[in-house]
Amino acid sequence: MKLGFLLAKLALLTMVTTVSGCQFSAYLEAGLEEVGIGASPPPATPIPATSDSEFSEMEQRVHELVNQYRQARNLPPLTVDERITIQARKHSEAMARGEMTFSHDGFDNRIKAIGQSLSYRRAAENLAYNMGYRDPVNQAVEGWIGSPGHQQNMVGAYDLTGIGIAKNAKGEYYYSQIFIKGR
């Protein structure tokens, strides 16, 4: 049995919104892309198999890989902001618990929550989920790099970011990365 082919899957979504005063204009840059099996994952409950510190390490690794990619293109690094990270984690956890589908649903609400304590001009979001990979973080970031909409967010004129990762009972990892351009 080829475990990598049967169990490994990767799905990606990207969202960009531009803020003009109090108006939100959101549009989907790239649709759902999957490699491997299945469509959107069915709802599942999370398992405590991965500790908070392990998720934090994975989030830090996403940050490092994205900044390495930006640096290779002579772009300034993104700074992690805990206010943004809180919203990214909440979204990943909700998807992992099956409380919402793998989607950008609620993006405007996440950005509004961030905007209560952080002034910004633009915001974008990349999502991924995967399972069955030896290095799931690298697989998610490589998937973003290989997708024009996600890659555009990664190299966009942003200066702040927040990253959240969660895992469900099936072993699927959910990734949310929010990009912010401060004022």
C-alpha angles and dihedrals in degrees: 000000000000100000093184093055098041101040105025113093135157129194126182137190131178132195133184129189129181119207119217108176104309095333121110121207110184126179135168112247097189133008132228114304122186135187118194125006139352137006126258108344119255118247114280137170121249123250126215092230093114117056126225089248091054090051089048090052090049091049090050089051091053088051092050094048094048091048091048088053091049092046091053086059094048092252125140117257122259117244118223113237117196092215089060093042091056091058093044091051093048090053095048091047092050091051092047091051090050092242088128136014124257094277147103091263108144094021092132090051092051091050092046090052090051090046092059090074104017129055112220144167104203139015136189137175135208121194132189139167128190144158139189097039123127090223106027094175094055090045092054094048093045088051090054091048090052094052116077096217094047093043090051089057091047093055096034126122093272128132104184133051143176127199130198129184130185135169131213132211092270090059095252115149118215119204129194122180119181120196121203133188106205124214 
